[in-house]
Amino acid sequence: MNLKTEEKNEILIIFVKEERLDAHNSNDLKGKMQELFEEGKKNILVDLTDVRFIDSSGLGALVSGFKNAISHQGSLKLSSLQPQVKSMFELTRLHRVFEIFGSTSEALENF
């Protein structure tokens, strides 16, 4: 999976550089988030600009990251969801669980 990371003001941003977040690659994202929280990172932002499709495995990876954040006294936020991806969050009601922002800059202001 193509993931790019960048740190800004103690917030680690993970840019998912894939069109699909599904069963074929979601474990990579899940593992990366777990690794970062275990390294002591507290605040992670996942930028989903490039993701056009997400399935239950992709959602599960993000939920796992959210649980990891809580267990490490951190936070996990999402930004830049495409309409199809956003509709999956609404359909599954996960938009009530995650803090979701329209842009990375907006999310960074809300940590």
Backbone as a ProteinNet text record, in pm:
[ID]
protein_1_A
[PRIMARY]
MNLKTEEKNEILIIFVKEERLDAHNSNDLKGKMQELFEEGKKNILVDLTDVRFIDSSGLGALVSGFKNAISHQGSLKLSSLQPQVKSMFELTRLHRVFEIFGSTSEALENF
[TERTIARY]
83.8	0	87.6	45.9	120.3	69.3	148.9	117.7	229.3	193.7	292.5	264.3	368.5	349	422.1	365.2	421.1	382.6	474.2	444.2	436.8	329.2	310.6	262.6	338.8	299.7	256.3	337.8	313.2	189.8	142.4	32.7	89.8	71.9	121.9	9.3	35.5	-63.2	-25.3	-122.4	-104	-187.5	-119.3	-187.8	-201.3	-324.7	-348.6	-348	-244.4	-225.3	-273.3	-397.1	-459.9	-601.9	-653	-791.5	-889.2	-841.7	-928.6	-867.2	-951.9	-912.6	-1004.6	-949.5	-1032.9	-954.3	-1009.5	-950	-806.7	-771.3	-637	-528.8	-566.4	-462	-491.6	-608.9	-645.4	-558.1	-506.1	-418.4	-290.1	-243.7	-123.7	-149.2	-263.8	-298.9	-318.9	-389.2	-413.7	-280.9	-188.3	-57.2	22.9	16.6	90.7	39.3	-92.3	-148.7	-110.3	-118.8	-82.6	64.1	149.8	293.7	318.9	251.6	272	225	110	63.2	156.7	207.7	301	434.2	471.6	593.8	576	452.9	427.9	361.4	326.5	251.9	113.3	64.7	-65.2	-175.3	-139.9	-240	-213.2	-308.9	-294.3	-413.2	-382.1	-482.4	-466.3	-574.4	-570.7	-639	-561	-611.3	-651.9	-779.8	-834.4	-866.6	-796.8	-821.2	-824.8	-730.1	-717.3	-808	-869.9	-951.4	-1090.2	-1125.2	-1254.4	-1352	-1297.6	-1380.7	-1329.6	-1422.4	-1386.6	-1489	-1440.9	-1532.9	-1525.6	-1589.5	-1595.1	-1456.7	-1365.3	-1228.7	-1158.3	-1177.9	-1120.2	-1179.2	-1310.5	-1375.8	-1325.6	-1310.2	-1260.8	-1120.9	-1035.3	-899.1	-902.1	-990.4	-1001.1	-1060.1	-1158.1	-1214.9	-1108.1	-1026.9	-917	-818.9	-788.5	-701.5	-762.5	-893	-964.3	-954.3	-973.7	-962.1	-819.4	-721.6	-580.8	-553.6	-610.5	-591.3	-642.2	-762.1	-821.1	-735	-689.6	-610	-472.8	-426.1	-297.3	-316.8	-436.5	-471.1	-439.9	-470.3	-447.5	-576.8	-561.2	-680.3	-650.5	-755.6	-748.5	-861.1	-825.3	-924.8	-907.2	-1012.3	-1011.9	-1036.9	-981	-1006.6	-1017.1	-1080.9	-1084.5	-1150.8	-1265.9	-1339	-1408.9	-1393.7	-1465	-1612	-1702.7	-1846.2	-1884.2	-1827.1	-1861.6	-1815.5	-1699.5	-1644.7	-1726.2	-1758.6	-1838.3	-1974.7	-2033.6	-2164.1	-2156.1	-2043.5	-2025.4	-2019.7	-1953.4	-1947.1	-2086.9	-2165.5	-2300.6	-2390.8	-2378.7	-2460.1	-2436.6	-2310.8	-2274.1	-2278.5	-2314.7	-2322.3	-2185.9	-2079.3	-1945.7	-1910.8	-1985.7	-1962.8	-1995.5	-2064.8	-2093.9	-1982.9	-1896	-1785	-1659.4	-1628.8	-1506.2	-1529	-1423.3	-1423.2	-1374.1	-1459	-1428.7	-1428.8	-1322.8	-1306.7	-1295.4	-1338.1	-1337.5	-1198.8	-1103.1	-966.2	-865.6	-743.8	-636.6	-609.8	-608.4	-579.9	-687.3	-813.5	-922.2	-904.9	-868.3	-847.6	-731.5	-623.4	-506.2	-541.1	-631.5	-673.3	-756.8	-810.3	-902.1	-841.4	-709.6	-645.6	-619.8
-118.5	0	123.8	222.8	346.7	446.1	462.9	556.5	658.5	784.2	890.2	952.2	973.6	1035.5	1168.4	1256	1389.6	1434.3	1501.6	1548	1699.7	1750.4	1895	1921.5	1998.2	2038.1	1919.1	1815.2	1694.8	1615.6	1642.6	1565.7	1490.1	1360.1	1279.8	1262.4	1302.2	1289.3	1169.2	1080.9	967.2	996.2	1009.8	1029	891.8	847	718.5	744	697.2	722.4	604.6	566	454.7	496.1	443	471.2	385.4	270.8	178	146.4	145.7	100.3	-17.6	-137.5	-258.1	-375	-494.6	-614.9	-638.8	-590.9	-615	-530	-414.9	-327.5	-265.9	-288.5	-222.5	-264.2	-387.7	-430.7	-349.3	-298.3	-213.8	-84.4	-22.6	100.7	72.2	-34.4	-73.3	-93	-165.2	-189.9	-62.6	27.6	153.7	238.5	246.9	324.9	263.7	131.3	64.2	90.2	78	102.6	244.9	342.4	482.3	509.2	455.4	473.9	405	287.2	216.9	289.4	367.2	447.8	573.5	598.6	714.1	831.1	817	923.6	928.8	1048.5	1063.5	1109.8	1191.3	1251.3	1213	1142	1097.6	1146.1	1197.8	1241.2	1155.4	1093	1013	1093.2	1129.6	1204.5	1105.3	1108.6	1012.2	1075.9	1182	1253.4	1161	1069.6	984.7	862	833.3	712.4	737.9	658.4	671.2	559.8	454.1	339.6	284.7	252.8	189	78.5	-34.8	-143.9	-168.2	-275	-302.4	-325.5	-380.3	-400.8	-267	-175	-41	31.4	22.4	83.1	18.6	-114	-186.3	-143.8	-118.3	-72.3	62.8	151.7	283.8	274	187.3	166.2	110	17.9	-37.1	74.2	162.5	276.3	366.6	387.8	470.1	408	276.2	205.5	213.8	200.3	213.6	352.2	452.9	591	605.6	553.3	563.4	490.7	370	293.1	354.5	440.9	509.3	656.3	690.1	827.1	927.9	889.1	975.1	1003.6	1054.1	1078.7	1048.5	1007.5	977.1	1052.9	1135.1	1212.3	1184.8	1212.8	1187.6	1317.1	1324.4	1442.6	1406.6	1497.4	1496	1371.3	1335.1	1218.8	1252.2	1165.2	1178.4	1141.6	1189.7	1165.8	1018.7	927.9	786.2	730.7	774.9	729.9	789.2	917	983.7	915.6	874.5	809.5	674.9	604.3	478.8	505.3	615.3	651.1	685.8	754.3	790.7	668.2	579.9	458	370.1	362.4	278.7	356.1	481.7	571.9	599	565.8	591.4	740	820.2	965	1022.2	943.5	984.9	945.3	856.5	807.8	891.2	912.1	983.1	1132.9	1207.9	1349.1	1356	1407	1411.3	1556.3	1594.5	1732.1	1737.2	1849.4	1866.1	1876.1	1924	1939.1	1908.2	1882.3	1854.8	1977.2	2095.4	2216.5	2240.6	2216.4	2231.1	2130.6	2008.2	1906.7	1943.9	1993.2	2031.3	2141.2	2230.9	2337.6	2285.6	2163.5	2110.4	2001.6	1992.9	1898.5	1967.8
0	0	0	-72.4	-83.1	22.1	128.4	235.4	245.8	259.1	278.1	414.4	493.4	624.2	631.1	710.6	729.5	869.6	938.5	1073.2	1075.5	1137	1151.9	1293.6	1367.5	1503.8	1590.3	1592.6	1672.8	1627.8	1508.2	1449.2	1330.8	1330.3	1219.5	1117.7	995.4	888.1	802.8	781.4	691	566.7	453.6	325.9	260.4	241.3	176.4	25.9	-41.4	-184.4	-268.1	-244.7	-316.7	-352.8	-462.8	-499.6	-421.7	-372.7	-299	-163.1	-62.4	71	100.8	78.2	85	143.8	129.7	188.8	141.9	24.8	-29.1	35.7	93.3	145.7	282.7	337.3	462.6	580.7	579	688.9	695.5	580.7	580.3	657.4	632.4	703.4	852.2	882.4	1020.8	1095.1	1032.7	1093.2	1111.9	1014.5	1022.7	1138.4	1153.1	1263.8	1397.8	1408.7	1532.7	1566.4	1467.2	1485.8	1535.9	1477.7	1517.1	1659.2	1696.1	1834.7	1933.2	1897.8	1985.5	1997.3	1894	1899.3	1984	2028.4	2113.7	2044.9	1918.9	1851.7	1912.8	1939.8	2006.5	1912	1815.1	1727.1	1582.6	1523.8	1385	1304.3	1187.4	1091.1	966.6	921.6	799.5	689.4	587.8	473.2	364.6	328.2	232.4	97	62	-63.8	-184.5	-194.1	-313.3	-312.3	-197.7	-185.1	-244.3	-344.6	-412.4	-371.3	-309.3	-269.3	-137.3	-48.4	78.8	106	153.9	189.2	340.5	385	529.4	589.1	510.7	561	583	491.2	506.4	625.8	640.2	757.2	885.9	882.2	999.4	1039.4	940.7	969.5	1039.7	993.9	1056.6	1196.8	1216.2	1349.8	1443.5	1393	1472.4	1512.2	1418.9	1449.2	1554.7	1545.7	1643.7	1782.8	1791.4	1920.5	1974.1	1885.2	1924.4	1980.5	1915.3	1961.6	2105.1	2130.3	2263.8	2366.9	2332.9	2429.1	2455.6	2365.6	2385.1	2423.8	2470.8	2510.1	2397.7	2275.6	2160.4	2087.3	1964.8	1883.7	1737.5	1668.3	1526.2	1458.1	1360.5	1286.4	1137.7	1061.3	917.4	841.8	720.5	638.6	491.3	419.5	273.3	215.1	268.8	217.7	86.3	-10.7	-137.2	-114.4	-199.8	-177	-157.3	-235.6	-222	-86.9	-44.3	84	198.4	186.4	289.6	304.8	194.1	202.1	275.2	261.7	336.9	487.6	525.8	667.8	719.8	637.7	679.4	685	587.1	581.8	704.3	747	861.2	993.4	984.9	1101.4	1165	1097.5	1152.9	1151.9	1079	1082.4	1220.9	1302.1	1440.1	1536.2	1491.6	1574.5	1549.9	1422.8	1384	1372.5	1401.2	1366.3	1221.9	1133.5	990.7	945.2	874.3	828.9	677.1	620	475.6	415.7	494.4	443.8	554.1	511.9	606.9	694.5	634.1	711.7	818	783.5	880.5	995.4	962.8	1065.8	1157.5	1100.4	1180.3	1281.5	1244.8	1335.1	1451.3	1438.8	1539.7	1627.5	1629.9	1721.8	1852.9
[MASK]
+++++++++++++++++++++++++++++++++++++++++++++++++++++++++++++++++++++++++++++++++++++++++++++++++++++++++++++++

